[in-house]
Amino acid sequence: MSTEILNGDIHGATLARHIRMTRSGYTLPARLIERLHALGEDHQRGIVRFLSRLEAYVDSGALSAAQAEVVALHLIRLGERGRNPANTGNIEDLFCHTLDDTGDVIRAYAQALADSVKVVPMDPEAPLLPPMRKLDGSEWYAKVGDFQYLSEGDRMLVTHTMVAYGDSEMWASAADLVKVTLPHLDEAGVDTEVAKMAVQSQHLPSSSFVLARAAGLTIWCGELYARAGYTAEQIEAAQVFYDICAEFRPQWSTEFVVGNIPSGPVWADWRRRYLAARALLPSELIYQLCSDTLTNFLEGTLESGKWTDATVFFGGVRDVLQVPEAIARIVNQYVAEHVALHDRPASELTIACAPTLAPWGIGFQEDRAVVLPEAPEKAELLQAQFDAAMGRKGS
């Protein structure tokens, strides 16, 4: 994406600041760039960064032009549909990390789609795919508005991965990506592959914060897993896993939010059953459960303001100077989850995230995040993110 193309727009000067040089090689079609220009500046900022990476993937051969254009159109449509611009960088990190790690564009796009609808408030009429029910089966939840007892923020946290695949436009976008990647498939084969994408995207159990809000709720696996071609035994194993997740005790989250892991025989028994059931899930879902945590503090996510947004909406932050400390607390929660829920060493996450967190004023001591004494290198951007988040919360 060349600076010359972008400078033709009213926002060109701002966009040019995010693109340091004109690049040669593949460039996305002008029709997409024109639609990008029509978006607000907050949406453009994150999308431009992601689109440049898509173009580089085409140049390297990691993506075809057709695949890149499906993803690019999805990003632009998120802006046109008024989705949260602070989430674009996290979508970028999920997609790029998975593509780099697996070389599988379908799995990468599944990750991106899963976290594409993080907006507060959610549309109460948005359907859930798969649906949820109470663990005892006494009540079913087919759309966001069925969760009358959850706050607007908690509705988003619990349902966003199901809303993503219940959205007909996003399902169709997934199908478009499958078609250009596996052109030999007929319509039934494409539908099976998209259903597999939906299965591997239900990563609610990757977060103790979300597990606590979904206590007593389980995802119903039967119809979606059958649509994706899984056997009765695989469906039953997945249902057992999500039923165990529904037994998570909300009081355990009070330990995680301060960076600690719960203790005691009840916790130990739950964790043992959770990990044993987790091991029987489809491998793509196991991967996404873990990588959803690993990618949360990479550069794109931090640059787009996801965590500044979270500290304002969920962390009670009212001053920009409080943001680094609030993000450090979130990091420590994720470190504890990486150990307790994913059975991985803390160092795997801290080593991966230390270089990206440092410019935001956060470092590590003995695998715990701490606020660095010097002013954050990203102080100006942090202020802009904070102002935008406060504006969204007040609107």
C-alpha positions in Angstrom: 0.0 0.0 0.0 1.8 3.1 -1.2 1.9 6.5 0.6 0.9 8.1 -2.8 -2.4 6.2 -2.8 -3.2 7.2 0.7 -2.3 10.8 0.3 -5.2 11.4 -2.1 -7.6 11.1 0.8 -8.6 13.7 3.4 -7.0 11.5 6.1 -3.9 10.9 3.9 -1.5 12.9 6.1 -2.5 10.9 9.2 -2.2 7.6 7.3 1.1 8.5 5.9 2.5 8.8 9.4 1.8 5.1 9.8 3.5 4.1 6.5 7.1 5.2 6.5 8.0 4.4 2.9 6.5 3.5 -0.4 6.8 -0.2 -0.9 7.1 -2.1 -4.2 5.4 -5.4 -5.0 1.7 -6.3 -4.6 -0.8 -3.6 -3.6 -4.4 -4.1 -2.6 -7.0 -3.1 -5.3 -7.9 0.6 -5.5 -11.6 -0.3 -4.8 -10.6 -1.5 -1.3 -8.4 1.5 -0.7 -11.2 3.9 -1.6 -13.5 2.2 1.0 -10.7 2.4 3.5 -10.5 6.2 2.9 -14.2 6.6 3.8 -13.7 5.2 7.3 -13.0 7.3 10.4 -9.4 8.0 11.3 -9.5 5.6 14.3 -10.5 2.7 12.1 -8.0 3.6 9.4 -5.0 3.6 11.8 -5.2 0.0 12.7 -6.4 -1.3 9.4 -3.6 0.4 7.4 -1.0 -1.4 9.6 -2.7 -4.8 9.1 -3.2 -4.3 5.3 0.5 -3.6 4.9 1.3 -6.9 6.5 -1.1 -8.7 4.2 0.6 -7.1 1.2 4.0 -8.3 2.5 2.6 -11.8 2.9 1.5 -11.8 -0.7 5.0 -10.7 -1.8 6.5 -13.5 0.2 4.1 -16.2 -1.1 2.5 -16.9 2.3 -0.8 -15.6 1.0 -2.3 -15.4 -2.5 -3.8 -12.1 -3.6 -7.2 -13.6 -3.4 -6.8 -14.7 0.2 -5.4 -11.3 1.2 -8.3 -9.5 -0.4 -10.8 -11.6 1.5 -9.1 -10.6 4.8 -8.8 -7.0 3.7 -12.5 -6.7 2.9 -13.4 -8.2 6.3 -11.3 -5.5 8.0 -12.9 -2.7 6.1 -16.3 -4.1 6.7 -15.6 -4.1 10.4 -15.0 -0.4 10.2 -18.1 0.2 8.0 -20.2 -1.8 10.5 -18.9 0.3 13.4 -17.0 -2.4 15.2 -14.5 -1.5 17.9 -11.3 0.0 16.3 -9.3 -0.7 19.5 -9.6 -4.4 18.6 -8.1 -4.3 15.1 -4.5 -4.8 16.3 -5.4 -7.9 18.3 -7.1 -9.4 15.2 -3.8 -8.6 13.3 -1.7 -10.4 15.9 -4.0 -13.4 16.0 -3.9 -13.8 12.3 -0.2 -13.1 11.7 1.0 -15.2 14.7 -1.1 -18.2 13.5 -0.1 -17.8 9.9 3.6 -17.5 10.8 3.4 -20.4 13.2 1.3 -22.9 11.2 1.4 -21.7 7.6 -2.4 -22.4 7.5 -4.4 -19.4 6.3 -7.7 -21.0 7.2 -6.7 -21.5 10.8 -5.3 -17.9 10.9 -8.5 -16.4 9.6 -10.5 -18.5 12.1 -8.6 -16.9 14.9 -9.2 -13.4 13.4 -12.9 -13.9 13.0 -13.3 -15.3 16.5 -12.3 -11.9 18.0 -13.8 -9.6 15.4 -17.0 -8.7 17.3 -15.8 -7.2 20.6 -18.2 -4.3 20.9 -20.1 -2.9 23.9 -23.0 -3.0 23.8 -23.5 -6.1 21.7 -26.6 -6.3 19.4 -29.2 -8.1 21.6 -30.6 -9.8 18.5 -27.2 -11.2 17.4 -27.6 -15.0 17.1 -25.1 -17.4 18.8 -23.4 -20.2 16.9 -23.0 -22.4 18.7 -25.7 -21.7 21.3 -25.3 -21.9 25.1 -27.3 -23.5 27.9 -27.3 -23.8 31.6 -25.3 -26.8 32.8 -28.5 -28.4 34.1 -30.3 -27.8 30.7 -33.0 -25.7 32.3 -32.4 -22.7 30.1 -31.0 -22.1 26.6 -29.4 -19.0 25.1 -29.7 -18.5 21.3 -29.0 -14.8 21.0 -27.1 -12.2 23.0 -30.3 -10.6 24.5 -31.2 -13.9 26.2 -28.5 -13.1 28.8 -30.7 -10.7 30.7 -28.7 -11.1 33.9 -25.3 -10.2 32.4 -24.0 -6.7 32.1 -23.3 -5.3 28.7 -19.6 -5.8 29.1 -20.0 -9.4 30.3 -22.3 -10.2 27.4 -19.5 -9.3 25.1 -16.9 -11.3 27.0 -19.1 -14.4 27.1 -20.6 -14.4 23.6 -18.3 -12.7 21.1 -16.8 -15.9 19.6 -20.3 -17.3 19.1 -21.7 -14.0 17.7 -18.8 -14.0 15.2 -20.0 -17.3 13.5 -23.7 -16.6 14.0 -23.2 -13.5 11.9 -24.2 -14.4 8.3 -21.8 -11.9 6.7 -18.8 -13.2 8.6 -19.8 -16.8 7.9 -19.9 -15.9 4.2 -16.5 -14.2 4.5 -15.1 -17.4 6.0 -16.6 -19.4 3.2 -15.0 -17.0 0.6 -11.6 -17.6 2.2 -12.1 -21.4 2.1 -13.2 -21.2 -1.6 -10.1 -19.4 -2.7 -7.9 -21.6 -0.6 -9.5 -25.0 -1.4 -11.1 -24.4 -4.8 -11.7 -28.1 -5.3 -14.4 -28.2 -2.6 -18.1 -28.2 -3.4 -20.6 -26.1 -1.3 -21.0 -28.9 1.2 -17.3 -29.2 1.6 -16.9 -25.5 2.1 -19.7 -25.5 4.8 -17.9 -28.3 6.6 -14.6 -26.3 6.6 -16.3 -23.2 7.9 -18.0 -25.2 10.7 -14.5 -26.5 11.6 -13.4 -22.8 11.8 -16.3 -22.1 14.2 -15.4 -25.1 16.4 -11.8 -24.2 16.8 -12.7 -20.6 17.6 -14.7 -21.2 20.8 -11.9 -20.1 23.1 -14.0 -18.9 26.0 -12.1 -21.2 28.5 -8.8 -19.5 27.7 -9.6 -16.7 30.3 -10.4 -17.1 33.9 -12.0 -13.6 33.7 -14.5 -15.0 31.1 -14.9 -18.4 32.8 -16.0 -16.6 36.0 -18.7 -14.7 34.0 -19.9 -17.8 32.2 -20.1 -19.9 35.4 -22.9 -22.4 35.1 -23.1 -22.0 31.3 -21.9 -24.5 28.8 -21.6 -24.4 25.0 -23.8 -26.9 23.2 -21.4 -28.7 20.8 -23.8 -31.2 19.1 -25.1 -29.5 16.0 -22.0 -27.5 15.1 -19.5 -30.4 15.7 -21.7 -32.7 13.6 -21.8 -30.1 10.8 -18.0 -29.9 10.9 -17.8 -33.7 10.5 -16.7 -34.8 13.9 -17.6 -38.2 15.3 -20.0 -38.9 18.1 -17.1 -39.7 20.4 -15.4 -36.4 19.5 -18.6 -34.5 20.1 -19.1 -36.1 23.5 -15.5 -35.3 24.5 -15.9 -31.7 23.6 -19.2 -31.5 25.5 -17.5 -32.9 28.6 -14.8 -30.2 28.4 -17.2 -27.3 28.1 -19.4 -28.8 30.9 -16.3 -28.9 33.1 -15.6 -25.2 32.2 -19.1 -24.4 33.5 -18.1 -25.7 36.9 -15.5 -22.9 37.2 -16.0 -21.1 40.5 -16.1 -17.3 40.2 -14.2 -16.9 43.5 -11.2 -18.4 41.8 -10.9 -15.4 39.5 -10.1 -13.2 42.5 -6.8 -15.1 42.7 -6.1 -14.8 38.9 -6.8 -11.1 38.8 -3.9 -10.5 41.2 -1.6 -12.8 39.3 -1.9 -15.8 41.6 -3.1 -19.4 40.9 -5.9 -20.8 43.2 -5.2 -23.6 45.6 -7.0 -26.2 47.6 -8.4 -29.7 46.8 -11.5 -28.4 44.9 -9.4 -26.3 42.6 -6.9 -29.1 42.1 -9.6 -31.6 41.1 -11.3 -29.1 38.7 -7.9 -28.3 37.0 -7.0 -32.0 36.7 -10.4 -32.7 35.0 -10.1 -29.6 32.9 -6.6 -30.4 31.5 -7.5 -34.1 30.9 -10.6 -33.1 28.9 -8.8 -30.3 27.1 -6.3 -32.8 25.8 -9.1 -34.6 23.9 -10.3 -31.6 22.0 -9.6 -31.0 18.3 -5.9 -29.9 18.0 -6.8 -26.6 16.3 -9.0 -25.7 19.3 -6.2 -26.6 21.8 -3.9 -24.4 19.8 -6.3 -21.4 19.8 -7.0 -21.7 23.5 -3.2 -21.2 24.1 -2.4 -18.8 21.4 -5.3 -16.5 22.3 -3.3 -15.9 25.5 0.1 -15.7 23.8 -0.9 -13.0 21.3 -2.6 -10.7 23.7 0.4 -8.5 24.3 2.1 -8.4 20.9 2.7 -5.1 19.1 -0.5 -4.8 17.0 -2.7 -5.4 20.0 -0.9 -2.8 22.1 -0.7 -0.3 19.3 -4.5 -0.4 18.6 -5.4 0.2 22.3 -7.2 -3.0 23.2 -5.8 -3.0 26.7 -6.2 0.7 27.3 -9.8 0.2 26.3 -10.1 -2.7 28.8 -8.7 -0.8 31.7 -11.2 2.0 31.1 -14.2 -0.3 30.5 -13.5 -3.0 33.1 -10.6 -1.8 35.2 -12.0 1.4 36.7 -9.1 3.5 35.3 -9.9 7.3 35.2 -6.4 8.7 34.6 -3.9 7.9 31.9 -1.2 7.6 34.5 -3.0 4.6 35.9 -3.0 2.6 32.6 0.5 1.0 32.7 -0.1 -0.4 36.2 -3.6 -1.6 35.2 -2.1 -3.3 32.1 0.6 -4.9 34.2 -2.1 -6.4 36.4 -3.8 -7.9 33.3 -0.4 -9.3 32.1 0.1 -11.0 35.5 -3.4 -12.5 35.3 -2.6 -13.9 31.8 0.7 -15.3 33.1 -1.1 -17.2 35.8 -3.6 -18.5 33.3 -0.9 -19.6 30.9 0.4 -21.8 33.7 -2.8 -23.0 35.3 -5.2 -23.3 32.3 -2.7 -24.1 29.5 -0.1 -26.0 31.5 2.7 -24.0 30.0 5.7 -22.3 31.7 5.3 -18.6 32.6 8.6 -17.8 30.8 7.0 -18.8 27.4 4.7 -15.8 27.7 7.0 -13.3 29.5 9.9 -13.8 27.0 7.5 -13.4 24.0 6.0 -10.2 25.4 8.8 -8.4 27.2 10.0 -6.6 24.0 6.6 -5.4 23.1 5.5 -4.3 26.6 8.6 -2.3 27.4 7.7 0.8 25.3 4.4 1.0 27.2 6.2 1.2 30.5 6.0 -2.4 31.6 8.8 -4.9 32.4 9.2 -8.2 34.2 10.8 -9.3 37.4 10.9 -13.0 38.1 8.1 -13.6 35.6 5.8 -10.9 37.0 4.9 -7.7 35.2 6.0 -4.5 36.9 5.7 -0.8 35.9 9.1 0.5 34.8 10.4 3.7 36.6 10.9 5.7 33.4 8.1 7.3 31.4 6.7 5.1 28.7 8.2 5.6 25.2 4.6 5.3 23.9 3.2 8.0 26.3 1.8 10.1 23.5 0.0 7.2 21.9 -1.2 6.0 25.3 -2.8 9.3 25.9 -4.6 9.2 22.6 -5.8 5.7 23.3 -7.0 6.7 26.7 -8.9 9.7 25.4 -10.5 7.6 22.7 -11.6 4.9 25.2 -13.1 7.5 27.6 -15.0 8.9 24.6 -16.4 5.6 23.7 -17.4 4.8 27.2 -19.1 8.2 27.6 -21.0 8.0 24.3 
